[in-house]
Amino acid sequence: MDLPVVPPVAPMLAKLVRELPTAAGMRYEPKWDGFRCIVFRDGDEVELASRNERPLTRYFPELPAPLRAALPERAVVDGEIVIAGAKGLDFDALLQRIHPAVSRINSLAEQTPASFVAFDVLAVGDDDLRRRPFSERRAVLEEAVGAGPPPVHLTPLTTDVEVARDWFTRFEGAGLDGVIAKPVDLAYVEGKRVMLKVKHERTADCVVAGFRWHKDGDGVGSLLLGLYDDAGTLHHVGVATSFAAARRRALVDEVAPLREGALEGHPWRSWAEAESERSGAGGGGGGQRMPGGASRWNAGKNAAWEPLRPERVAEVSYDNLQGDRFRHATHLVRWRPDRDPSSCTYAQLDRPVPEELARALGA
């Protein structure tokens, strides 16, 4: 490709803050929940690159044609690949695309087609725009993408913090997970957390039913969390992770009493036995969600876990839900010895009111 900015490019990132910044000159955008993607177009050539600088093009065969139609002849554009489902953005549908079989990918591209939401531009023609202030890049992006037809969209933008606060609340039901704030004079800084993001954060009390060792073998890397449904079935809903080294070691002693005899009568026993026999992952029946499955991004990642007797409750903080599980890893707030594990049900979760995704795109 003959472009002033060529792959690989590490996308500019955002730092988490607790409240929307209100400094003069701030620009606000919805925070999309999809696959971060930088699009490189040089004539008929279109390449899609992930946040980790991995190629995405083969996984989304339906996007190059509309991107050729929407973008300038030579351009590098930053944005997000999303899939719109019946209730808003569908991240699970995105994960299904990371599949080795071309036939499967092509089938999914027809069943659940993806869209691209553009929110920054790095280059157009021979011009490298990365050192230009965001206000100038946005003007170029609006001219380049404009109000083009789906599935290529220009992300909404506002200078009004009250509008941004409204988006933060109203668009959560469409699957968006917060608001991004960018200073008007911000240059495009690769791989640095120079933007700001405000995300939804709540807490939930969950059953701790297992754990994984840290990758260096020194302490607990993550706690496996469960919630009971109305029928009394314990579902795996996510993990608590990101412990400091000292906390990882302390957790070994804290969960030690729960390891003895944990597999006997464990609600996820069938999956644990299947894993130990290396005969499969994600076993069990009746629609029960269990821990398991190799990462679609990293097939070599060790997903082995150890069961714990599901007798202890942890309060964790989380940002949002994807269906019946936590969308991202949670953070351990504290143990809750005052809570009975049977009280840890889905009923405690705050589910946002659905909002039409089209309204978010058209904001």
Secondary structure, DSSP 4 states (H G I P E B T S, - for coil): ---SS-S--PPPEEEE-SS----TTEEEEE---SEEEEEEEETTEEEEEETTS-B-GGG-TTSHHHHHHHS-SEEEEEEEEEEEETTEE-HHHHHHT--S-HHHHHHHHHHS-EEEEEEEEEEETTEE-TTS-HHHHHHHHHHHHTTPPTTEEEPP-BS-HHHHHHHHHHGGGGT--EEEEEETT----TT-EEEEEEE--EEEEEEEEEEEE-TTSSSEEEEEEEEE-TTS-EEEEEEE----HHHHHHHHHHHGGGTTT-STT-TTHHHHHHHHTTS-SS--STT---S----SS-TT-----EEEEEEEEEEEEE--EETTEESS-BEEEEE-TTS-GGG-BGGGS-PPPP--HHHHHT-
